[in-house]
Amino acid sequence: MAEDRIIVRPALASDIPALKQVLHQTFEGTWLPNITEAAAQRYVETDIGGRYVDQSWSEFAVAEIDGEVAGLIHWRADFIEALHVMASRQGQGVGRKLLSHAEQAIGAAGLAQARLETDTFNLPAQALYKAVGYVEKSRYPDDEWDSGFTTVLFEKRL
């Protein structure tokens, strides 16, 4: 089973190109079909994903399968900032394994809950979060993408 082959470890500087590729793939597959042309142009021109990796990679955990980066997760305190899985590795347990890793670390830090956000159009992410015990807590306008989205806040008691 693929899930048995998933290793979660801290990100390394040598992972930076692969981390940028993960974000690029999830941008193209998840966000690009849903955001406005202006938002897409701004994302690409300002290299939002690349700059995020450059600034925060040392706080990431990565999932690795057979020596290749399959996904990443980033959290601060009790909030999961990012969870991204390579398109070719979606549906193989990578997201679940990364979430479990982050939840264990958040709980070990003495925090009682894990929180994260997604948008209403991202039904696969919502299904995953609900399947592993997250509960919807709130909805509010998404100001990050400037595309008229509604953000959904999820929470899980640890």
PyRosetta script that sets phi, psi and omega in degrees:
from pyrosetta import init, pose_from_sequence

init()
pose = pose_from_sequence("MAEDRIIVRPALASDIPALKQVLHQTFEGTWLPNITEAAAQRYVETDIGGRYVDQSWSEFAVAEIDGEVAGLIHWRADFIEALHVMASRQGQGVGRKLLSHAEQAIGAAGLAQARLETDTFNLPAQALYKAVGYVEKSRYPDDEWDSGFTTVLFEKRL")
pose.set_psi(1, 138.5)
pose.set_omega(1, -177.4)
pose.set_phi(2, -59.0)
pose.set_psi(2, -37.4)
pose.set_omega(2, -176.3)
pose.set_phi(3, -60.8)
pose.set_psi(3, -31.1)
pose.set_omega(3, 178.1)
pose.set_phi(4, -68.4)
pose.set_psi(4, -22.1)
pose.set_omega(4, -177.9)
pose.set_phi(5, -92.0)
pose.set_psi(5, -3.3)
pose.set_omega(5, -177.0)
pose.set_phi(6, -81.9)
pose.set_psi(6, 122.8)
pose.set_omega(6, 175.9)
pose.set_phi(7, -109.9)
pose.set_psi(7, 129.2)
pose.set_omega(7, 175.7)
pose.set_phi(8, -106.4)
pose.set_psi(8, 129.5)
pose.set_omega(8, -176.8)
pose.set_phi(9, -148.8)
pose.set_psi(9, 164.9)
pose.set_omega(9, 174.5)
pose.set_phi(10, -63.7)
pose.set_psi(10, 147.0)
pose.set_omega(10, 176.5)
pose.set_phi(11, -68.0)
pose.set_psi(11, 149.4)
pose.set_omega(11, 176.9)
pose.set_phi(12, -115.6)
pose.set_psi(12, 156.8)
pose.set_omega(12, 177.3)
pose.set_phi(13, -56.2)
pose.set_psi(13, -34.0)
pose.set_omega(13, 180.0)
pose.set_phi(14, -68.4)
pose.set_psi(14, -12.4)
pose.set_omega(14, 178.2)
pose.set_phi(15, -83.8)
pose.set_psi(15, -12.0)
pose.set_omega(15, -171.5)
pose.set_phi(16, -51.4)
pose.set_psi(16, -48.4)
pose.set_omega(16, 178.8)
pose.set_phi(17, -59.5)
pose.set_psi(17, -41.0)
pose.set_omega(17, 179.8)
pose.set_phi(18, -67.7)
pose.set_psi(18, -37.9)
pose.set_omega(18, 178.3)
pose.set_phi(19, -63.0)
pose.set_psi(19, -41.8)
pose.set_omega(19, 177.8)
pose.set_phi(20, -64.2)
pose.set_psi(20, -36.6)
pose.set_omega(20, 178.3)
pose.set_phi(21, -66.5)
pose.set_psi(21, -39.8)
pose.set_omega(21, 177.1)
pose.set_phi(22, -59.4)
pose.set_psi(22, -48.8)
pose.set_omega(22, -179.9)
pose.set_phi(23, -64.2)
pose.set_psi(23, -38.6)
pose.set_omega(23, 178.6)
pose.set_phi(24, -62.2)
pose.set_psi(24, -45.1)
pose.set_omega(24, 179.8)
pose.set_phi(25, -63.6)
pose.set_psi(25, -43.7)
pose.set_omega(25, -178.4)
pose.set_phi(26, -71.5)
pose.set_psi(26, -31.2)
pose.set_omega(26, 173.9)
pose.set_phi(27, -62.0)
pose.set_psi(27, -49.6)
pose.set_omega(27, -177.1)
pose.set_phi(28, -66.2)
pose.set_psi(28, -38.8)
pose.set_omega(28, -175.6)
pose.set_phi(29, -85.8)
pose.set_psi(29, -31.2)
pose.set_omega(29, -174.6)
pose.set_phi(30, -104.6)
pose.set_psi(30, -48.2)
pose.set_omega(30, -171.8)
pose.set_phi(31, -90.2)
pose.set_psi(31, -46.3)
pose.set_omega(31, -174.0)
pose.set_phi(32, -53.0)
pose.set_psi(32, -41.7)
pose.set_omega(32, 179.5)
pose.set_phi(33, -66.7)
pose.set_psi(33, -12.2)
pose.set_omega(33, -172.9)
pose.set_phi(34, -115.3)
pose.set_psi(34, -18.9)
pose.set_omega(34, -176.2)
pose.set_phi(35, -91.4)
pose.set_psi(35, 165.3)
pose.set_omega(35, 178.6)
pose.set_phi(36, -70.7)
pose.set_psi(36, 159.7)
pose.set_omega(36, 178.3)
pose.set_phi(37, -60.8)
pose.set_psi(37, -38.1)
pose.set_omega(37, 179.6)
pose.set_phi(38, -65.2)
pose.set_psi(38, -40.8)
pose.set_omega(38, 178.9)
pose.set_phi(39, -66.2)
pose.set_psi(39, -39.5)
pose.set_omega(39, 178.8)
pose.set_phi(40, -64.2)
pose.set_psi(40, -44.4)
pose.set_omega(40, -179.8)
pose.set_phi(41, -62.3)
pose.set_psi(41, -43.2)
pose.set_omega(41, 179.1)
pose.set_phi(42, -62.4)
pose.set_psi(42, -43.4)
pose.set_omega(42, 179.9)
pose.set_phi(43, -59.2)
pose.set_psi(43, -47.6)
pose.set_omega(43, -177.0)
pose.set_phi(44, -70.0)
pose.set_psi(44, -48.0)
pose.set_omega(44, -175.4)
pose.set_phi(45, -64.9)
pose.set_psi(45, -34.2)
pose.set_omega(45, -178.4)
pose.set_phi(46, -96.9)
pose.set_psi(46, 0.6)
pose.set_omega(46, 178.0)
pose.set_phi(47, 49.9)
pose.set_psi(47, 51.8)
pose.set_omega(47, -177.2)
pose.set_phi(48, -56.2)
pose.set_psi(48, -47.5)
pose.set_omega(48, -178.9)
pose.set_phi(49, -64.4)
pose.set_psi(49, -44.5)
pose.set_omega(49, 179.8)
pose.set_phi(50, -63.9)
pose.set_psi(50, -42.0)
pose.set_omega(50, 178.5)
pose.set_phi(51, -66.0)
pose.set_psi(51, -37.7)
pose.set_omega(51, 177.4)
pose.set_phi(52, -60.2)
pose.set_psi(52, -46.4)
pose.set_omega(52, 178.2)
pose.set_phi(53, -62.1)
pose.set_psi(53, -48.1)
pose.set_omega(53, -178.5)
pose.set_phi(54, -57.3)
pose.set_psi(54, -38.7)
pose.set_omega(54, -176.2)
pose.set_phi(55, -81.7)
pose.set_psi(55, -30.7)
pose.set_omega(55, -167.7)
pose.set_phi(56, -124.2)
pose.set_psi(56, 0.3)
pose.set_omega(56, -172.8)
pose.set_phi(57, -53.6)
pose.set_psi(57, -33.3)
pose.set_omega(57, -176.1)
pose.set_phi(58, -69.4)
pose.set_psi(58, -11.5)
pose.set_omega(58, 177.0)
pose.set_phi(59, -97.7)
pose.set_psi(59, -2.4)
pose.set_omega(59, -176.4)
pose.set_phi(60, -83.6)
pose.set_psi(60, 152.8)
pose.set_omega(60, 161.2)
pose.set_phi(61, -110.4)
pose.set_psi(61, 145.8)
pose.set_omega(61, 179.5)
pose.set_phi(62, -120.3)
pose.set_psi(62, 150.6)
pose.set_omega(62, 170.3)
pose.set_phi(63, -100.4)
pose.set_psi(63, 133.1)
pose.set_omega(63, -178.2)
pose.set_phi(64, -124.1)
pose.set_psi(64, 136.0)
pose.set_omega(64, 174.4)
pose.set_phi(65, -127.6)
pose.set_psi(65, 123.8)
pose.set_omega(65, 179.6)
pose.set_phi(66, 51.3)
pose.set_psi(66, 40.9)
pose.set_omega(66, 176.1)
pose.set_phi(67, 81.6)
pose.set_psi(67, 2.3)
pose.set_omega(67, -179.0)
pose.set_phi(68, -116.6)
pose.set_psi(68, 141.4)
pose.set_omega(68, 178.0)
pose.set_phi(69, -66.8)
pose.set_psi(69, 125.2)
pose.set_omega(69, -179.2)
pose.set_phi(70, -108.2)
pose.set_psi(70, -18.9)
pose.set_omega(70, -179.1)
pose.set_phi(71, -177.0)
pose.set_psi(71, 173.9)
pose.set_omega(71, -179.3)
pose.set_phi(72, -143.8)
pose.set_psi(72, 156.5)
pose.set_omega(72, 172.9)
pose.set_phi(73, -141.9)
pose.set_psi(73, 145.8)
pose.set_omega(73, -179.1)
pose.set_phi(74, -140.3)
pose.set_psi(74, 129.3)
pose.set_omega(74, 176.9)
pose.set_phi(75, -138.6)
pose.set_psi(75, 154.3)
pose.set_omega(75, 173.4)
pose.set_phi(76, -133.4)
pose.set_psi(76, 127.3)
pose.set_omega(76, -175.6)
pose.set_phi(77, 53.6)
pose.set_psi(77, -123.0)
pose.set_omega(77, -177.9)
pose.set_phi(78, -99.7)
pose.set_psi(78, 8.0)
pose.set_omega(78, -174.8)
pose.set_phi(79, -108.4)
pose.set_psi(79, 123.2)
pose.set_omega(79, 177.0)
pose.set_phi(80, -83.9)
pose.set_psi(80, 109.5)
pose.set_omega(80, -175.2)
pose.set_phi(81, -75.0)
pose.set_psi(81, -36.2)
pose.set_omega(81, -174.7)
pose.set_phi(82, -155.3)
pose.set_psi(82, 140.0)
pose.set_omega(82, 171.3)
pose.set_phi(83, -141.5)
pose.set_psi(83, 115.1)
pose.set_omega(83, -178.0)
pose.set_phi(84, -135.9)
pose.set_psi(84, 138.6)
pose.set_omega(84, 179.7)
pose.set_phi(85, -128.3)
pose.set_psi(85, 135.3)
pose.set_omega(85, 176.9)
pose.set_phi(86, -53.1)
pose.set_psi(86, 141.8)
pose.set_omega(86, -178.7)
pose.set_phi(87, -54.9)
pose.set_psi(87, -40.4)
pose.set_omega(87, -177.5)
pose.set_phi(88, -71.1)
pose.set_psi(88, -11.3)
pose.set_omega(88, -178.0)
pose.set_phi(89, -112.5)
pose.set_psi(89, 1.6)
pose.set_omega(89, 178.7)
pose.set_phi(90, -68.6)
pose.set_psi(90, 143.6)
pose.set_omega(90, -179.1)
pose.set_phi(91, 82.5)
pose.set_psi(91, 8.8)
pose.set_omega(91, -177.9)
pose.set_phi(92, -110.9)
pose.set_psi(92, 9.4)
pose.set_omega(92, 178.1)
pose.set_phi(93, 93.5)
pose.set_psi(93, 2.4)
pose.set_omega(93, -178.0)
pose.set_phi(94, -64.8)
pose.set_psi(94, -48.1)
pose.set_omega(94, 180.0)
pose.set_phi(95, -60.7)
pose.set_psi(95, -43.9)
pose.set_omega(95, 178.1)
pose.set_phi(96, -59.7)
pose.set_psi(96, -44.9)
pose.set_omega(96, -177.8)
pose.set_phi(97, -65.4)
pose.set_psi(97, -41.1)
pose.set_omega(97, 178.0)
pose.set_phi(98, -65.7)
pose.set_psi(98, -43.7)
pose.set_omega(98, 177.9)
pose.set_phi(99, -60.5)
pose.set_psi(99, -44.5)
pose.set_omega(99, 179.7)
pose.set_phi(100, -60.2)
pose.set_psi(100, -42.6)
pose.set_omega(100, 178.7)
pose.set_phi(101, -60.1)
pose.set_psi(101, -48.6)
pose.set_omega(101, -179.2)
pose.set_phi(102, -64.4)
pose.set_psi(102, -41.9)
pose.set_omega(102, -179.8)
pose.set_phi(103, -62.2)
pose.set_psi(103, -40.0)
pose.set_omega(103, 178.0)
pose.set_phi(104, -62.9)
pose.set_psi(104, -42.9)
pose.set_omega(104, 179.9)
pose.set_phi(105, -67.2)
pose.set_psi(105, -40.6)
pose.set_omega(105, 179.1)
pose.set_phi(106, -63.9)
pose.set_psi(106, -45.4)
pose.set_omega(106, 177.5)
pose.set_phi(107, -63.4)
pose.set_psi(107, -40.5)
pose.set_omega(107, 179.4)
pose.set_phi(108, -64.9)
pose.set_psi(108, -24.6)
pose.set_omega(108, 177.4)
pose.set_phi(109, -80.8)
pose.set_psi(109, 0.7)
pose.set_omega(109, 176.8)
pose.set_phi(110, 88.7)
pose.set_psi(110, 10.5)
pose.set_omega(110, -179.9)
pose.set_phi(111, -90.1)
pose.set_psi(111, 145.2)
pose.set_omega(111, -171.4)
pose.set_phi(112, -90.0)
pose.set_psi(112, -9.2)
pose.set_omega(112, -175.3)
pose.set_phi(113, -150.4)
pose.set_psi(113, 160.7)
pose.set_omega(113, 169.3)
pose.set_phi(114, -118.7)
pose.set_psi(114, 139.0)
pose.set_omega(114, 179.3)
pose.set_phi(115, -126.4)
pose.set_psi(115, 152.7)
pose.set_omega(115, 176.0)
pose.set_phi(116, -160.3)
pose.set_psi(116, 166.2)
pose.set_omega(116, -179.7)
pose.set_phi(117, -128.8)
pose.set_psi(117, 154.6)
pose.set_omega(117, 167.0)
pose.set_phi(118, -149.6)
pose.set_psi(118, 178.8)
pose.set_omega(118, 177.6)
pose.set_phi(119, -105.7)
pose.set_psi(119, 158.7)
pose.set_omega(119, -173.7)
pose.set_phi(120, -59.4)
pose.set_psi(120, -31.1)
pose.set_omega(120, -178.9)
pose.set_phi(121, -73.6)
pose.set_psi(121, -17.5)
pose.set_omega(121, -175.3)
pose.set_phi(122, -86.4)
pose.set_psi(122, 72.5)
pose.set_omega(122, -176.0)
pose.set_phi(123, -65.4)
pose.set_psi(123, -38.4)
pose.set_omega(123, 177.4)
pose.set_phi(124, -60.4)
pose.set_psi(124, -40.8)
pose.set_omega(124, 178.8)
pose.set_phi(125, -64.8)
pose.set_psi(125, -44.4)
pose.set_omega(125, 179.3)
pose.set_phi(126, -60.1)
pose.set_psi(126, -40.9)
pose.set_omega(126, 179.8)
pose.set_phi(127, -63.0)
pose.set_psi(127, -42.3)
pose.set_omega(127, 178.1)
pose.set_phi(128, -62.0)
pose.set_psi(128, -49.1)
pose.set_omega(128, -176.7)
pose.set_phi(129, -60.6)
pose.set_psi(129, -43.3)
pose.set_omega(129, 179.1)
pose.set_phi(130, -65.4)
pose.set_psi(130, -39.4)
pose.set_omega(130, -178.2)
pose.set_phi(131, -63.5)
pose.set_psi(131, -27.8)
pose.set_omega(131, -178.9)
pose.set_phi(132, -103.6)
pose.set_psi(132, 14.9)
pose.set_omega(132, 169.5)
pose.set_phi(133, 102.7)
pose.set_psi(133, 7.8)
pose.set_omega(133, 176.5)
pose.set_phi(134, -80.0)
pose.set_psi(134, 146.6)
pose.set_omega(134, -179.1)
pose.set_phi(135, -121.6)
pose.set_psi(135, 135.7)
pose.set_omega(135, 177.3)
pose.set_phi(136, -66.9)
pose.set_psi(136, 131.1)
pose.set_omega(136, -178.1)
pose.set_phi(137, -114.2)
pose.set_psi(137, -27.8)
pose.set_omega(137, -175.1)
pose.set_phi(138, -164.5)
pose.set_psi(138, 160.6)
pose.set_omega(138, 172.4)
pose.set_phi(139, -134.9)
pose.set_psi(139, 141.1)
pose.set_omega(139, -179.9)
pose.set_phi(140, -158.3)
pose.set_psi(140, 162.8)
pose.set_omega(140, -178.7)
pose.set_phi(141, -62.0)
pose.set_psi(141, 138.1)
pose.set_omega(141, 176.9)
pose.set_phi(142, -84.9)
pose.set_psi(142, 117.3)
pose.set_omega(142, 179.9)
pose.set_phi(143, -99.1)
pose.set_psi(143, -4.3)
pose.set_omega(143, -177.3)
pose.set_phi(144, -73.8)
pose.set_psi(144, -43.0)
pose.set_omega(144, -173.0)
pose.set_phi(145, -96.9)
pose.set_psi(145, -12.6)
pose.set_omega(145, -179.3)
pose.set_phi(146, 49.6)
pose.set_psi(146, 47.3)
pose.set_omega(146, -177.0)
pose.set_phi(147, -130.8)
pose.set_psi(147, 16.4)
pose.set_omega(147, 177.1)
pose.set_phi(148, 77.0)
pose.set_psi(148, 18.3)
pose.set_omega(148, -178.7)
pose.set_phi(149, -78.5)
pose.set_psi(149, 162.4)
pose.set_omega(149, 171.3)
pose.set_phi(150, -113.8)
pose.set_psi(150, 127.0)
pose.set_omega(150, 178.4)
pose.set_phi(151, -87.3)
pose.set_psi(151, 142.1)
pose.set_omega(151, 176.5)
pose.set_phi(152, -114.4)
pose.set_psi(152, 124.7)
pose.set_omega(152, 176.5)
pose.set_phi(153, -94.7)
pose.set_psi(153, 127.5)
pose.set_omega(153, 176.7)
pose.set_phi(154, -114.8)
pose.set_psi(154, 151.5)
pose.set_omega(154, 178.6)
pose.set_phi(155, -140.1)
pose.set_psi(155, 145.7)
pose.set_omega(155, 175.3)
pose.set_phi(156, -132.7)
pose.set_psi(156, 127.2)
pose.set_omega(156, 174.9)
pose.set_phi(157, -73.9)
pose.set_psi(157, 136.7)
pose.set_omega(157, -178.9)
pose.set_phi(158, -103.4)
pose.dump_pdb("model.pdb")
